[in-house]
């Protein structure tokens, strides 16, 4: 072993990193593997104060997002993407080597990776047969005698299956786990089904945390801007742990413009177009012979199960269409996740599938 590598923590030495779409890579002209928006806006930057450190939490940005999300300004923390929010939550509320997070696989992989890098154990409660959260099993894990679970991560829309949260069951879970654990609802894709957001419950439940991002519907994946929504006591604790200057000034400028009246209008129109393209793809997939299952359509992606996903994936690659392969994940055999892109990109996807 390298004389340097052995100095790393044992958990890091053994860690398999999260394989993001960019780390996996691919070759082609149609990129449908990272749940990115197919378009991008233009923004103006004021570079006159780049010699100064930025505000800890830029007032204009926090105000704009609080107004957009319908929460108090004191209930918002801006972070470097929702991924930083996940890590900060774990670092703030979990004692390494003692506490645990709870995840419901199959789900977003960074919950587990962040916990592992922080030396925090992971407890799993598998999603139910229909891929909904097994609320009673989650409650039992958190409330059992000697439970070490401090954080529960629930992704909704769930990446990659698209499932949403049951509001009444979530409220019962929040009530049962009050004072024992925080329930984190990851709403990275909520703009594609905003009526199903749980943000209005923050005022009622001190143990509810919601993570958000501008990477998806706002088409700003490159600037790494996310938000944490929670009661003020939670935000105060997270603010102790987060880096001293977490939000670069250029990022704050761009994000604030995206949250302006004009920016929101563009985002809403983008969501309308992408949701329509998703519906067109979903309808067409029902007549494709090699498709055996189409998962819930709630985000800017569709998870699809094929008779032979390896053949399908190879055909996409041959035609220069880059998808995300989930076939190696438990319970997702022969599954490929398709990002919703332009109408032309959806047609190219269908052309490949219909050629098989």
Secondary structure, 3 states (H helix, E strand, C coil): CCCCHHHCCHHHHCCCCCCCHHHHCCCCCEECCCCCCCCCCCCCCCCCCCCCCCCCCCHHHHHHHHHHHCCCHHHEEEECHHHHHHHHHHHHHCCCCCCEEEECCCCCCHHHHHHHHCCCEEEECCCCCCCCCCHHHHHHHHHCCCCCEEEEEEECCCCCCCCCCCHHHHHHHHHHCCCCCEEEEECCCHHHHHHHCCHHHCCCCCCEEEEEECCCCCCCHHHCCEEEECCHHHHHHHHHHCCCCCCCHHHHHHHHHHCCHHHHHHHHHHHHHHHHHHHHHHHHHCCCCCEEEECCCCCCEEEEEECCHHHHHHHHHHCCEECEECCCCCCCCCEEEEECCCHHHHHHHHHHHHCC
